[in-house]
């Protein structure tokens, strides 16, 4: 793979931010929504989650951790923790126990001081009490917006509590 293309490992790692997200988590804080309020309103996914994500074959075996938050009003945020990576932002919606999210983040594509690319992650999942699980699809774009790569994966997560 050339230096200007993202590796499959980084594709999913960046994508991992997959799972779920809400208020912008990258360093400004999280929306003030409690898990208890969430359950009483029937929106079981609202809040913050510790998510483990894994790429589907033929990608290299790759598992990562992302913290994601679903905020009231439909805002979504994700922050790669292991390995450390970027923060993403987007939107989410839910019907019953099923949810979808669509968010964007950036990724380096080559040596430092070269333009990076963008990554779109589309998530589909289900909440089961204090657990979530589902699938994601990732598409990586170059600085001009041309598609470079795509991949898929699965995730599981558990609710974070204060």
N, C-alpha and C positions, 0 to 999 in steps of 0.2 A: 504494500500500500504506500502511496506517495506521501510526502510530508504535508501536502496540502489537503489530504483527506483525513477524516477522523477514523480512528481505529474502532473495530467492533466493540472492544471492551469499553472505550470511552463513550461510544454511542449509547449503550444501555446505562452506563454509569450516569451519564448526563440525563438520560431519559428517566432513569429511575426516579428521579425526582418525581417520577411517575405517580405513583400512588395517589396521594390525595393532597390537597393543599388549600389554603384559604387566604387569610390576611397575609400581606407581604412579610415573609419570614426573613429575609436576608439580613436583618440587623436593626429593623425599626420596631419590631414587636409583633404581637399577635392580637387579633380582635378579642374583645372582652365578651366571649360567649362561653358559658359553662356547659359541661357535659350534662348536668342535671336538667338545665333548661332545655337543652337539645332533646333529650329523651321525652320530656313532657310535651313537647310540641310535635313529636313524630318525625323529627329530622335527625335520626341516629348518627349521621356522619358528621354533623357539625362539631368542630373542635379540632384538636391536634392529634396526630398519629405518628408512631414510630413504625416505619415501613421497610420491609426487606424485599428487594426486587431481584429477579433473576432473568437473564436473557434466554430466549428460546434458541435452539440449534437452528442454523449451523453456526451461530456465534460461539466464540470461546466461552467456556464456563465462566460466568461472571456474576457475582452476587454483591449487592451494595445495600447501604442503609440511607434512607432519606426521611427527613421530618417533613410532614405535610400538614397543612391546616385548611379546613373548610370554614370560611367565615360567613356570618349572616349576610344576606344580600347577594350571595353567589360569588364572592371573591375567593380565589384559590391561590395558595402559595406552597412552594416546595424548596427545600434546601438540602443538598447532598451533604451527608455527614461522613460516611465511610465508603469509599475514599472521599476526602473533602473535594467539593466542587462548587458549582455556581448555584445561585438562587433563581427560581422561576416564578412567574406570575400568570394567572389566567382566570378562568371562570369554571363554575360547577353547577350542576343541577341534580335533583334527586326526585324519584317517584317511589314511594314505599321504601323498601330496603335496598333498592338499586340506585346507583349514582353514576354520573359521567362527569369528566373534567377534561378541559382542553387548555393547555398552558404552553408558554414559550420560555426559553432560556437561551443563553449564548454559550459558545464553546470555542476554544482555540483550534485552529486548523493547521498551524505551522509553527515556525519559530516565533519567539517573542517579537513584538513590534510589527507583526503582520496582521492583516484584518482577520477577525474571527468569523465564525459562521453562526447560524441560528438553528435552534432545535425546537420542533413542535412535538409535544407528547399528548396523545389522546388516550384517556383512561376510561375503562368501564369496570365497575365493581359492585360489590354488595356488602352491606354492613350486617353483622351478626352480633348484636350487643356491643361488647367492647373490642370486637375484632372486625377487620375488613379484609377482603381478598378480591382479586380480579386480574384483568389483563391490561396491557398497554401496547400502543403502537407508536413508534418513534420515526420521525423523518428529519434528516439533517440537510441544511441548505448552505451553499457557499455565500460569500458576502454579497453577491449579485442576486441571490434568491433562487439559483438553480439547484435542483435536488441532487444531493451527492449519494446518500445512502438511506436505507430504512431498515427497521427491525421490529421485533415484537418481544414480549416477555410477560411474566406473571409476577404478582406481588401478594404479600400478606402483611398485615399490620395490627398493632394493638394501640389502644387509646392511651395518650399521655395525660397524666393528671398533675395538677399543681401541688 
